Amino acid sequence: MQDAKAKAVVPIEQKVALTKYEAAEYSNIGINKIEAMLRKPNCPFVLYVGPNKKLVKRKEFEEFIRTNLVI
């Protein structure tokens, strides 16, 4: 019996927001470092979903990496 709720698989490069795990895989930056960056005040690529969930805005994250020499 086939699952009625087939989950759509969207490639990372087409997603608007990424989980910290996807961002780590996408950028080759460690999860702990990404978590630390998301906790910084005025992080340009954090997206809050409710009080406890944080996502990474992909395009802003790419721009942040592109314009910074050291993180």
Number of C-alpha atoms within 10 A of each C-alpha: 3 5 6 6 6 7 7 6 6 8 7 14 11 8 11 12 21 20 15 20 17 16 22 17 13 14 13 9 14 13 16 12 13 17 15 9 16 20 12 10 8 9 14 15 20 21 15 12 9 7 6 6 9 19 19 25 18 22 14 16 18 15 12 15 13 9 8 8 7 5 9
